[in-house]
Amino acid sequence: MNKVASQHFGEIELNHGRDHLFAAKHELRGHPLKIDLNVTAHDHFDEAALRKVDYRLRFLPELVDEVREMIAEELDQEGTSPQEYLHFHCNALKDEHLQKVFGVEERSQLTNDVFLKALKLGHLAIYPGQPERYFVLDFTLGEHFTDEVLVASADEDGVVDDEIVWES
């Protein structure tokens, strides 16, 4: 079998014809991040494809910033997933979670900016066989608080899809 070293996933065996999930832990701006590399049996995944994954991950901070800006814009728009996610989680919020999740003492301090600061990228899935949905980014308020996420995707060039969805 042909093994290739990846900067993010360690040594990977390039074995065509089977589904593979390679998991890695990463740190992004001081926060833990789970990264999954999903390769299906039908994907053409070779050393060049792995190098492209490592290369694209160098630009992850910029990609995250772009998605966060989109979320910020959608917080002010009626009926968007980010706005509904914010309202749902803030309305269901117990007082003891204010400090733990958002770092504030009173509900009146729970602004869009406070919400955005608390919202973290918790998981990144990479699908090298799907150029239009290459990156799938899951933003969360914390696994200890909710299992629901805001999901954004980007193509293989890092262009973010204009739809952010709320998923469980």
Secondary structure, DSSP 8 states (H G I E B T S, - for coil): -EEEEETTTEEEEE-TTS-EEEEEEEEETTEEEEEEEEE-TTS---HHHHHHHHHHHTTHHHHHHHHHHHHHHHHTSTT-HHHHHHHHHHHT--HHHIIIIIS-SSGGG--HHHHHHH-EEEEEEE-TT-GGG-EEEEEES-TTT-S-EEEEEE-TT--B-S--EEE-
